[in-house]
Every structure is written in structure tokens, then in C-alpha cells.
Amino acid sequence: MGTTVKNTTPDTAKVILVGEMMDGSFDAKLMSETDVPYTKYWDNELEQRIVYLHPDADQLEAIVAALNERRLSLDDLQDFGSSAGGESELPI
């Protein structure tokens, strides 16, 4: 059983900015697509990626926990989401 998360819709254009930190941990922030920086968002990040999901606060917390506990990889997370709406079933 997974967690059903709303995908991004054109009218809201909310995305998750996910960062992998230098210490191997992850962080994420829900933001408008137009607010995503072209530079590093976190000072100690190795990389950041955009995922076209629009989770609520509890779902975002669960996604970050799954990344940090290695139950979900950043590559696998990017297989989910869409900018055309609908839902994604995440395996967390």
C-alpha cells in the first residue's frame, strides 16, 4: 500500500524542490514553480531536483522521511508526478 499524492496542475504550478545534502540527508520544500531558484536553495546541498507533485504537509514529511531512510531514492521519486494534474501512488 502506498501514499496517493496529487500531481501539479497548470493552475497551481506547485512543485517539490528536493535537495540532497553533503551529509547524505534530504530536504524538500513545496513552492511555486516560478519560485524555484536557478542557484542552490540549501547552502550544504549536493544537488537539487524538481518533482511535479503537490503534497500536503504530512505527505511531504513522509516523502522526506522515505528519502532519508533510503526507502525511496531521488531517482525513483522523479518517476512520479506530472504537470497535467491527476495523482501519483508513491511506494511509501
Summary of the structure (lengths in Angstrom):
residues: 92
radius of gyration: 12.3
end to end distance: 7.7
largest distance: 36.3
contacts: 255
relative contact order: 0.31
helix: 21%
strand: 35%
